[in-house]
Amino acid sequence: MKRTLTVCPYCGCGCMFYLVSNQGRLIGVEPSTTHPVSRGGLCVKGWNAYAFVHHPDRLTAPLIRRDGSLQPVSWDEALDLVVARLRAVQEKHGNDAVMFASSAKATNEENYLLMKLARAVFGTNNIDHCARLCHSSTVTGLAETFGSGAMTNSISCFDQTDVILVIGSNTTEQHPLIGSRILNAVRKGTHLIVADNRRIRLARQAELHLRHKNGSDVALLNGIMQIIIAEGLADPEFIKARTENYEALAEAVADWTPERTAAATGLGVEEIIAAARLFAGAERGMIVYSMGITQHSHGVDNVRCIAALAMLTGNVGRPGTGVNPLRGQNNVQGGCDMGALPDLFSGYQKVADPLVREKFAAAWGVTALSDKPGLPLTRAMDAASAGHLYGMFIMGENPMLSDPDQGHARRVLENLELLVVQDIFLTETAALADIVLPAACYAEKEGTFTNTERRIQPLRKAVEPPGAARADWEIICDIAARAGYQGMRYSSPAVIMNEIASLTPIYGGITYDRLDPHGLQWPCPDREHPGTPILHLERFTRGLGHFSPALHQLPAELPDDRYPFVLTTGRTYFHWHTGSMTRRSHLLDREEPRSFIELHPDDAARLGVRNRDELLISSRRGQVLTTARVTDMVIPGVLFMPFHFVEGAANALTNNVLDPESSIPEFKVCAVHVEKLP
Ligand code: SF4
């Protein structure tokens, strides 16, 4: 038996474990006892992370659509066709008529290469990835306020804090090892405030549980800040020495009295005051948030308010403090770091900056790089409908289930002139493709992933890929070579990382020989640098922290007589994203085998609905059949539905209205109608 130390393919905690294999087949997982996040533990997804790898559904050969069906072909035929058809679309409609979608499940090296392929070989900045769907509000909001859109502190800081405010994060289900760390801290005396109207597991241990209305986060945070200022609980020394624009914030929140905040949020005056006093009264306070904050049509404003609350109370730049956005997928931080974004190269270097473009063009051996910002992924579907986009190359993502308004996404994907999908399974998106390229999964290749605390960690190969499947980085390099580009020939991912380090200051000191055993946290600018567990120690990345006040705005779609319920969406403990891996892991699928919708007992009684009844849920965009789960997890008038399930796809209902600054969809609020089926 062989044990291979590698990184979990699921959430941003980035636990490391040993894949146990016997004669070329994975047979189990053992946690790493020394890893700073796992510390000998794993969640149920980690324990089962071997189960899908040898699933019979794995793609084993390239496929080309002929006579309406996907048929196996050689790599030569498939890749020559990819290049020829991408070029044909560009010749007909221009370079920006194609879009490259990168993957938060792929390695840093692969994200960097797809970014390079789009920009250097195909001459477009149309490159993006699923951070657009989860944390683009964070990237925009924290870049503006702090100068860096990443988690400021480390996971170990949960052991060193006095109070934790968790807002819009179901941490024990989505980031289980961080969730258990928070619960351990609470057991040892750390105060916990949970702001989320679902009665999530953490809420049951919290000193205060604020069940505010969906979409009222700005009102709540403004109200808390008003109390802190009015009661003299702010940190004037920190504000004076480290920040700017405080006066504008103070003015903006001044009329958010507890009474007005209570009216806007549905909370009681006393609980808002108690939350403000508890958070501001602590010596060290951490704020934790996730997609309950970001996935709104005003997600960037939510992030601005969180940053402001941390600065107002002096909770940045010390152990046990900070603004801590928990990144969803295992490498969504790395996807952003690697510049799989339409306006940024790796290390958040701006496409708009001519010196940056010159630097990358010289290193990549091309004469010039486009200065026109590319399309955000969430605007690609509309661009295709409007006749501006004709081809998509999608690596390791499944927009048919993950994008809002599934009907719209399907119509667009079906009508593209060219759809290429590179993945490990024939996902719902791959099934619509013209060309499908079979990829190796995390257990079958090398590379690095960057977890939510900016820790760059080595991924190691445990078994061979099935059939003709190849690592994403090898496929991308082969496409580049067939397109006539000579600057993408690498002998290994380690060599790709050397190139990344040479062009990306925050990764400047990263080499594979330094990543044993548990990686390094960026910024790591040179080979002697030990990595950075806490950001903004003496100064913010942008210099002074910037207070950016925000106005409370209602969600884009509110309940009415026809659609009287608010629907909010999310994930469950047992499944991950669009379920392509977890639904092919038999134990996980057994625990949560089908789509469901949570509704409050009062609503259920009014509608005559009982547990497990079949319901038809309708919105302005579509309908789904699902199963009732009657529970006080939700408040009256609000429904919760996970989006993992193709049968009962929550995103057939969701609203594709976008935050105007981050282009993130409003997954967390839409209006729906509920009908009990006979
Ligand atoms: Fe994997 Fe996240 Fe579970 Fe850790 S907490 S084992 S990284 S899914």
Boltz pocket constraint, residues with backbone or C-beta under 6 A from the ligand:
constraints:
  - pocket:
      binder: B
      contacts: [[A, 8], [A, 9], [A, 10], [A, 11], [A, 12], [A, 13], [A, 14], [A, 15], [A, 41], [A, 42], [A, 43], [A, 44], [A, 45], [A, 46], [A, 47], [A, 174], [A, 175], [A, 176], [A, 177], [A, 178]]
      max_distance: 6.0
